[in-house]
Amino acid sequence: MIKAILFDLDGVLVDMPNGHYEALNRALGLFGAAIELEEHYNSFNGLSSRKKIQMLEESGRLPVGLMETVNNIKQKYTKEIIPKYCIPNYSKIIMLKELKRRGFALACVSNSIRETLHYMLKSAQLFDHFDFIIGNDEVKKTKPDPEIYLSALQKMNLRPEECVAVEDAPHGIASAKASGVKVIEVRDVQDVDISLFDDLTEVGG
């Protein structure tokens, strides 16, 4: 029996992937670097900011040693633009309320840092609907490693077969699958509504 639904955030509940792209590129631009939009979606989407910066350093596109500086600037820019991208979407609010009514525990499992994750959820008026919220700075290894999902399962005291994850990006999908949970793959926020869960019976039903 499925008892919990674990949601990614960016590209699933809020239309924030372009926001992260915008914020990171603003920070990178201060050091003469940039990521193309197509490259962002093909290779970087769903990774933590630190992992993206590490990849740029390793490829020689960004000088080594700027990790913390670029990441801190990126987080500052992200906070500035969250209200632009993370606006209330009432179909998402209704969906979460209905899933709670059916008895499912809800978790948000994101590769964003906890502070930013909470800010995005509150901006979109989704924060209060979740039982568990886990950011990438609460684990040692971020997506695509399964640690963040395994941590969520442990906090919820549930087995993988009792959970469903909703993910859009390849790195998030890989993370969830590696943890053993069933995965519902979506293309973007437009795919995410209550109809995704028509096949799930109410908990205890």
C-alpha positions as CSV (number, residue, x, y, z in Angstrom):
1,M,0.0,0.0,0.0
2,I,1.2,3.5,-0.9
3,K,1.3,5.6,2.3
4,A,3.4,8.7,1.2
5,I,4.0,10.9,-1.9
6,L,7.4,12.6,-2.2
7,F,7.6,15.6,-4.5
8,D,10.6,17.2,-6.0
9,L,10.1,21.0,-6.1
10,D,11.7,22.7,-9.1
11,G,9.9,21.9,-12.3
12,V,7.3,19.8,-10.4
13,L,5.5,22.1,-8.0
14,V,7.0,25.4,-9.0
15,D,8.2,26.6,-12.3
16,M,11.7,27.5,-11.0
17,P,14.3,25.8,-13.3
18,N,14.6,28.9,-15.4
19,G,14.9,30.9,-12.1
20,H,17.9,28.8,-11.0
21,Y,19.4,29.2,-14.5
22,E,18.9,32.9,-14.4
23,A,20.4,33.3,-10.9
24,L,23.4,31.1,-11.6
25,N,24.2,32.8,-14.9
26,R,24.1,36.2,-13.3
27,A,26.6,35.0,-10.7
28,L,28.8,33.3,-13.3
29,G,28.7,36.4,-15.5
30,L,30.7,38.3,-12.8
31,F,33.6,35.9,-13.6
32,G,33.2,35.7,-17.4
33,A,31.4,32.3,-17.4
34,A,28.0,31.2,-18.6
35,I,25.8,28.2,-19.2
36,E,23.6,28.0,-22.3
37,L,19.9,27.3,-21.8
38,E,19.9,24.0,-23.8
39,E,23.0,22.9,-21.9
40,H,21.2,23.7,-18.6
41,Y,18.3,21.4,-19.4
42,N,20.4,18.7,-20.9
43,S,23.2,18.5,-18.3
44,F,22.7,20.7,-15.3
45,N,19.0,20.8,-14.5
46,G,18.2,19.1,-11.2
47,L,21.8,19.3,-9.8
48,S,22.7,21.3,-6.8
49,S,24.4,24.7,-7.4
50,R,27.6,23.4,-5.9
51,K,27.6,20.4,-8.3
52,K,27.0,22.7,-11.3
53,I,29.9,25.0,-10.2
54,Q,32.2,22.0,-9.6
55,M,31.4,20.7,-13.2
56,L,32.3,24.1,-14.6
57,E,35.6,24.2,-12.6
58,E,36.5,20.7,-13.7
59,S,35.9,21.5,-17.4
60,G,38.1,24.6,-17.1
61,R,35.2,27.1,-17.7
62,L,35.5,28.6,-14.3
63,P,38.7,29.1,-12.2
64,V,39.1,26.7,-9.4
65,G,38.6,28.1,-5.9
66,L,35.5,30.2,-6.6
67,M,33.0,27.6,-5.4
68,E,31.8,29.4,-2.2
69,T,32.0,32.8,-3.7
70,V,29.9,31.9,-6.8
71,N,27.5,29.8,-4.8
72,N,26.9,32.6,-2.2
73,I,26.2,35.1,-4.9
74,K,23.9,32.7,-6.7
75,Q,21.9,32.1,-3.5
76,K,21.5,35.8,-3.1
77,Y,20.2,36.2,-6.6
78,T,17.9,33.2,-6.2
79,K,16.2,34.8,-3.1
80,E,15.7,38.0,-5.1
81,I,13.8,36.3,-7.9
82,I,11.9,33.6,-6.0
83,P,8.7,35.8,-5.8
84,K,8.8,36.1,-9.6
85,Y,8.8,32.4,-10.3
86,C,7.2,30.8,-7.2
87,I,3.7,32.2,-7.3
88,P,0.6,30.4,-5.9
89,N,-0.8,27.8,-8.2
90,Y,-4.2,26.8,-6.9
91,S,-4.3,23.5,-8.8
92,K,-1.2,22.5,-6.8
93,I,-2.7,23.7,-3.5
94,I,-5.9,21.8,-4.2
95,M,-4.0,18.7,-5.2
96,L,-2.0,18.6,-2.0
97,K,-5.1,19.2,0.1
98,E,-6.9,16.4,-1.6
99,L,-3.9,14.0,-1.1
100,K,-3.8,14.9,2.6
101,R,-7.6,14.2,2.8
102,R,-7.0,10.8,1.3
103,G,-4.6,10.1,4.1
104,F,-1.2,10.3,2.3
105,A,1.8,11.7,4.1
106,L,3.5,14.3,1.9
107,A,7.2,15.2,1.6
108,C,9.2,17.7,-0.4
109,V,12.6,16.3,-1.4
110,S,14.7,18.9,-3.2
111,N,18.2,19.6,-4.4
112,S,17.8,23.2,-3.2
113,I,19.3,24.2,0.1
114,R,16.9,24.2,3.0
115,E,16.6,27.9,3.4
116,T,15.8,28.5,-0.3
117,L,13.5,25.5,-0.3
118,H,11.4,26.8,2.5
119,Y,11.3,30.3,0.9
120,M,10.1,28.8,-2.4
121,L,7.4,26.7,-0.7
122,K,6.2,29.6,1.3
123,S,6.2,32.0,-1.7
124,A,4.0,29.4,-3.6
125,Q,1.8,28.9,-0.5
126,L,2.7,25.2,-0.4
127,F,4.8,25.0,2.8
128,D,2.1,24.1,5.3
129,H,0.8,21.1,3.3
130,F,4.0,19.1,3.8
131,D,4.7,16.7,6.7
132,F,8.4,16.5,5.8
133,I,10.7,19.0,3.9
134,I,14.3,17.9,3.1
135,G,16.9,20.1,1.4
136,N,20.3,19.1,-0.1
137,D,22.3,20.6,2.7
138,E,20.7,18.0,5.1
139,V,22.5,15.1,3.4
140,K,26.1,14.5,2.4
141,K,25.4,13.4,-1.2
142,T,22.9,15.2,-3.4
143,K,20.8,13.9,-6.3
144,P,21.4,11.8,-8.4
145,D,22.7,9.9,-5.3
146,P,19.8,8.3,-3.5
147,E,20.8,9.5,-0.1
148,I,18.2,12.3,0.1
149,Y,15.4,9.9,-0.6
150,L,16.7,7.3,1.7
151,S,16.9,10.0,4.4
152,A,13.2,10.9,3.7
153,L,12.2,7.3,4.1
154,Q,14.0,7.1,7.4
155,K,12.4,10.3,8.7
156,M,9.0,9.1,7.6
157,N,9.6,5.6,9.0
158,L,8.4,4.0,5.7
159,R,9.7,1.4,3.3
160,P,10.4,2.2,-0.4
161,E,7.5,0.2,-1.6
162,E,5.2,2.4,0.5
163,C,6.2,5.6,-1.3
164,V,5.8,7.3,-4.7
165,A,8.1,10.1,-5.9
166,V,7.3,12.7,-8.5
167,E,10.3,13.9,-10.4
168,D,11.0,15.8,-13.7
169,A,14.8,16.0,-14.1
170,P,17.0,13.0,-15.0
171,H,19.1,13.4,-11.9
172,G,16.1,13.5,-9.6
173,I,14.5,10.5,-11.4
174,A,17.8,8.5,-11.0
175,S,18.0,9.5,-7.3
176,A,14.4,8.3,-6.5
177,K,14.7,5.1,-8.5
178,A,18.0,4.2,-6.8
179,S,16.3,4.5,-3.4
180,G,13.7,1.9,-4.5
181,V,10.6,4.1,-4.5
182,K,8.2,4.0,-7.4
183,V,8.7,7.1,-9.6
184,I,6.1,9.1,-11.5
185,E,8.1,11.0,-14.2
186,V,6.7,14.3,-15.5
187,R,7.9,16.8,-18.1
188,D,7.2,20.0,-16.1
189,V,4.7,21.7,-13.7
190,Q,1.9,21.5,-16.2
191,D,1.9,17.7,-15.9
192,V,1.4,17.8,-12.1
193,D,-2.2,17.7,-10.9
194,I,-4.5,15.4,-8.9
195,S,-5.1,13.1,-12.0
196,L,-1.6,11.8,-11.6
197,F,-2.8,9.9,-8.5
198,D,-6.1,8.5,-9.8
199,D,-4.8,4.9,-9.4
200,L,-3.8,5.4,-5.7
201,T,-6.5,4.3,-3.3
202,E,-7.0,6.2,-0.1
203,V,-4.7,5.1,2.8
204,G,-6.6,2.5,4.8
205,G,-9.2,2.3,2.0
